[in-house]
Amino acid sequence: MWRLIVLAVLLIIIYFLVRNAVRGFFQKSRDVGRVGSGGAPSELVQDPVCGMFVSKEGAYFFRNADRTHFFCGESCRDIYEKKVSSA
């Protein structure tokens, strides 16, 4: 009897795991292309340190005189800031 109960619980757990995985897979495929707020795509800019393309929205930035530079992460921004201040 205990074996049936344990088997039933395991089957229920497996069912929910598979269902959530399938939902997550299809949800991701629908969200492609929706970057930025309001469904409008955000502008991509290239990080001057590592060359990675990042969305302006939510990116790290550094204002230098009249230009604003965008970075993929805080470490790239710090490297660029040190390079500019030493020059």
MDAnalysis code that builds the backbone (N, CA, C; Angstrom):
import MDAnalysis as mda
import numpy as np

u = mda.Universe.empty(261, n_residues=87, atom_resindex=np.repeat(np.arange(87), 3), trajectory=True)
u.add_TopologyAttr("name", ["N", "CA", "C"] * 87)
u.add_TopologyAttr("resid", np.arange(1, 88))
u.add_TopologyAttr("resname", ["MET", "TRP", "ARG", "LEU", "ILE", "VAL", "LEU", "ALA", "VAL", "LEU", "LEU", "ILE", "ILE", "ILE", "TYR", "PHE", "LEU", "VAL", "ARG", "ASN", "ALA", "VAL", "ARG", "GLY", "PHE", "PHE", "GLN", "LYS", "SER", "ARG", "ASP", "VAL", "GLY", "ARG", "VAL", "GLY", "SER", "GLY", "GLY", "ALA", "PRO", "SER", "GLU", "LEU", "VAL", "GLN", "ASP", "PRO", "VAL", "CYS", "GLY", "MET", "PHE", "VAL", "SER", "LYS", "GLU", "GLY", "ALA", "TYR", "PHE", "PHE", "ARG", "ASN", "ALA", "ASP", "ARG", "THR", "HIS", "PHE", "PHE", "CYS", "GLY", "GLU", "SER", "CYS", "ARG", "ASP", "ILE", "TYR", "GLU", "LYS", "LYS", "VAL", "SER", "SER", "ALA"])
u.atoms.positions = np.array([
    [0.824, -1.197, 0.000],
    [0.000, 0.000, 0.000],
    [0.866, 1.259, 0.000],
    [1.918, 1.262, 0.809],
    [2.792, 2.433, 0.875],
    [3.479, 2.683, -0.459],
    [3.777, 1.610, -1.149],
    [4.427, 1.750, -2.451],
    [3.527, 2.501, -3.435],
    [2.241, 2.227, -3.405],
    [1.300, 2.918, -4.286],
    [1.209, 4.402, -3.938],
    [1.211, 4.716, -2.676],
    [1.126, 6.118, -2.246],
    [2.387, 6.870, -2.666],
    [3.547, 6.276, -2.443],
    [4.811, 6.912, -2.833],
    [4.866, 7.070, -4.350],
    [4.440, 6.059, -5.090],
    [4.430, 6.128, -6.544],
    [3.485, 7.232, -7.025],
    [2.323, 7.351, -6.417],
    [1.362, 8.391, -6.800],
    [1.940, 9.781, -6.542],
    [2.579, 9.972, -5.401],
    [3.181, 11.267, -5.079],
    [4.289, 11.595, -6.071],
    [5.130, 10.629, -6.390],
    [6.205, 10.850, -7.364],
    [5.647, 11.198, -8.742],
    [4.589, 10.525, -9.158],
    [3.979, 10.822, -10.448],
    [3.386, 12.229, -10.473],
    [2.786, 12.643, -9.393],
    [2.231, 14.005, -9.320],
    [3.350, 15.032, -9.395],
    [4.434, 14.804, -8.699],
    [5.577, 15.734, -8.729],
    [6.156, 15.807, -10.139],
    [6.327, 14.667, -10.779],
    [6.857, 14.633, -12.148],
    [5.919, 15.364, -13.097],
    [4.613, 15.170, -12.926],
    [3.634, 15.845, -13.769],
    [3.779, 17.364, -13.668],
    [3.861, 17.898, -12.457],
    [3.977, 19.348, -12.283],
    [5.311, 19.874, -12.814],
    [6.390, 19.129, -12.641],
    [7.681, 19.563, -13.171],
    [7.661, 19.639, -14.696],
    [7.112, 18.627, -15.328],
    [7.039, 18.609, -16.791],
    [6.111, 19.718, -17.280],
    [4.989, 19.903, -16.629],
    [4.040, 20.944, -17.035],
    [4.670, 22.328, -16.944],
    [5.382, 22.614, -15.863],
    [6.035, 23.917, -15.715],
    [7.150, 24.101, -16.731],
    [7.873, 23.043, -17.037],
    [8.945, 23.140, -18.031],
    [8.370, 23.442, -19.411],
    [7.289, 22.796, -19.762],
    [6.664, 23.024, -21.063],
    [6.087, 24.441, -21.130],
    [5.444, 24.892, -20.080],
    [4.915, 26.265, -20.051],
    [6.039, 27.281, -20.187],
    [7.130, 27.073, -19.480],
    [8.266, 27.982, -19.557],
    [8.863, 28.029, -20.947],
    [8.922, 26.889, -21.612],
    [9.469, 26.830, -22.965],
    [8.617, 27.651, -23.927],
    [7.314, 27.488, -23.875],
    [6.444, 28.218, -24.792],
    [6.329, 29.689, -24.419],
    [6.413, 30.020, -23.162],
    [6.365, 31.415, -22.726],
    [7.575, 32.170, -23.263],
    [8.763, 31.565, -23.205],
    [9.971, 32.216, -23.699],
    [9.871, 32.474, -25.192],
    [9.288, 31.548, -25.931],
    [9.213, 31.729, -27.379],
    [8.282, 32.873, -27.733],
    [7.307, 33.188, -26.888],
    [6.407, 34.307, -27.159],
    [7.022, 35.638, -26.786],
    [7.979, 35.665, -25.868],
    [8.550, 36.910, -25.397],
    [9.704, 37.416, -26.251],
    [10.104, 36.702, -27.260],
    [11.229, 37.110, -28.092],
    [10.878, 38.400, -28.808],
    [11.802, 39.356, -28.776],
    [11.595, 40.619, -29.465],
    [11.007, 41.704, -28.590],
    [10.513, 41.361, -27.431],
    [9.951, 42.370, -26.544],
    [11.014, 42.816, -25.568],
    [11.773, 43.821, -25.948],
    [12.814, 44.369, -25.099],
    [12.436, 45.795, -24.796],
    [12.598, 46.221, -23.568],
    [12.284, 47.595, -23.215],
    [10.878, 47.704, -22.670],
    [10.499, 48.911, -22.320],
    [9.192, 49.117, -21.722],
    [8.157, 49.420, -22.796],
    [6.948, 49.045, -22.541],
    [5.862, 49.331, -23.444],
    [5.894, 48.527, -24.738],
    [6.668, 47.478, -24.799],
    [6.740, 46.648, -25.980],
    [7.631, 47.205, -27.076],
    [8.147, 48.423, -26.895],
    [9.027, 49.012, -27.903],
    [10.440, 48.495, -27.700],
    [11.106, 48.106, -28.777],
    [12.481, 47.618, -28.625],
    [13.418, 48.729, -28.171],
    [14.341, 48.372, -27.310],
    [15.311, 49.331, -26.795],
    [16.510, 49.374, -27.737],
    [17.159, 50.521, -27.804],
    [18.319, 50.684, -28.677],
    [19.508, 49.909, -28.110],
    [20.221, 49.199, -28.974],
    [21.413, 48.476, -28.561],
    [22.642, 49.326, -28.842],
    [23.565, 49.319, -27.894],
    [24.824, 50.043, -28.036],
    [25.962, 49.089, -27.703],
    [27.147, 49.389, -28.226],
    [28.295, 48.507, -28.002],
    [29.124, 49.008, -26.833],
    [29.449, 48.101, -25.934],
    [30.317, 48.400, -24.803],
    [31.713, 48.690, -25.336],
    [32.300, 49.870, -25.032],
    [33.608, 50.200, -25.576],
    [34.753, 49.378, -24.985],
    [34.539, 48.697, -23.871],
    [35.606, 47.918, -23.239],
    [35.640, 46.493, -23.789],
    [34.534, 45.778, -23.683],
    [34.525, 44.367, -24.079],
    [33.903, 44.123, -25.444],
    [33.216, 45.111, -26.005],
    [32.619, 44.963, -27.326],
    [31.252, 44.316, -27.346],
    [30.708, 44.012, -26.184],
    [29.398, 43.366, -26.103],
    [28.298, 44.383, -26.404],
    [27.236, 43.952, -27.084],
    [26.102, 44.829, -27.343],
    [25.119, 44.712, -26.180],
    [24.697, 45.859, -25.663],
    [23.777, 45.894, -24.535],
    [22.638, 46.855, -24.841],
    [21.526, 46.641, -24.203],
    [20.383, 47.532, -24.329],
    [20.650, 48.780, -23.494],
    [20.316, 49.936, -24.035],
    [20.518, 51.180, -23.279],
    [19.717, 51.163, -21.985],
    [18.561, 50.558, -22.056],
    [17.681, 50.512, -20.898],
    [18.254, 49.569, -19.842],
    [18.579, 50.078, -18.700],
    [19.106, 49.265, -17.613],
    [20.608, 49.041, -17.664],
    [21.303, 49.639, -18.645],
    [22.747, 49.448, -18.755],
    [23.488, 50.418, -17.829],
    [24.714, 50.071, -17.492],
    [25.564, 50.982, -16.736],
    [26.056, 52.050, -17.700],
    [26.259, 53.265, -17.203],
    [26.708, 54.324, -18.093],
    [27.733, 55.211, -17.405],
    [28.455, 55.955, -18.232],
    [29.465, 56.899, -17.761],
    [29.389, 58.122, -18.659],
    [29.164, 59.295, -18.064],
    [29.087, 60.533, -18.832],
    [30.453, 61.198, -18.815],
    [30.955, 61.473, -20.005],
    [32.260, 62.101, -20.155],
    [32.082, 63.310, -21.064],
    [32.215, 64.493, -20.518],
    [32.035, 65.743, -21.260],
    [30.649, 65.746, -21.900],
    [30.583, 65.647, -23.224],
    [29.287, 65.713, -23.906],
    [28.786, 64.344, -24.371],
    [29.510, 63.257, -24.082],
    [29.115, 61.911, -24.521],
    [28.737, 61.030, -23.343],
    [27.832, 60.128, -23.598],
    [27.454, 59.113, -22.618],
    [27.833, 57.758, -23.182],
    [28.595, 56.988, -22.422],
    [29.025, 55.656, -22.822],
    [28.258, 54.634, -21.998],
    [27.806, 53.554, -22.653],
    [27.035, 52.511, -21.985],
    [27.866, 51.239, -21.890],
    [27.666, 50.498, -20.777],
    [28.495, 49.327, -20.494],
    [27.617, 48.145, -20.072],
    [28.152, 46.939, -20.294],
    [27.419, 45.721, -19.949],
    [27.398, 45.492, -18.440],
    [28.421, 45.957, -17.753],
    [28.490, 45.731, -16.316],
    [29.308, 46.799, -15.610],
    [29.267, 46.720, -14.317],
    [29.969, 47.699, -13.492],
    [31.484, 47.604, -13.663],
    [31.991, 46.382, -13.867],
    [33.440, 46.216, -14.005],
    [33.953, 46.884, -15.280],
    [33.226, 46.753, -16.395],
    [33.642, 47.416, -17.640],
    [33.591, 48.930, -17.480],
    [32.564, 49.420, -16.801],
    [32.469, 50.862, -16.574],
    [33.647, 51.359, -15.750],
    [34.019, 50.611, -14.712],
    [35.145, 51.016, -13.861],
    [36.462, 50.998, -14.633],
    [36.653, 50.009, -15.488],
    [37.873, 49.939, -16.305],
    [37.953, 51.157, -17.219],
    [36.829, 51.490, -17.863],
    [36.811, 52.637, -18.773],
    [37.055, 53.940, -18.010],
    [36.434, 54.069, -16.844],
    [36.593, 55.275, -16.049],
    [38.062, 55.460, -15.622],
    [38.724, 54.368, -15.235],
    [40.142, 54.443, -14.861],
    [41.011, 54.831, -16.061],
    [40.667, 54.272, -17.237],
    [41.413, 54.564, -18.456],
    [41.271, 56.056, -18.829],
    [40.074, 56.596, -18.710],
    [39.833, 57.996, -19.049],
    [40.502, 58.923, -18.051],
    [40.440, 58.577, -16.778],
    [41.026, 59.462, -15.751],
    [42.546, 59.450, -15.787],
    [43.163, 58.364, -16.250],
    [44.618, 58.309, -16.318],
    [45.164, 58.976, -17.592],
    [44.320, 59.166, -18.574],
    [44.772, 59.774, -19.855],
    [44.809, 61.279, -19.797],
])
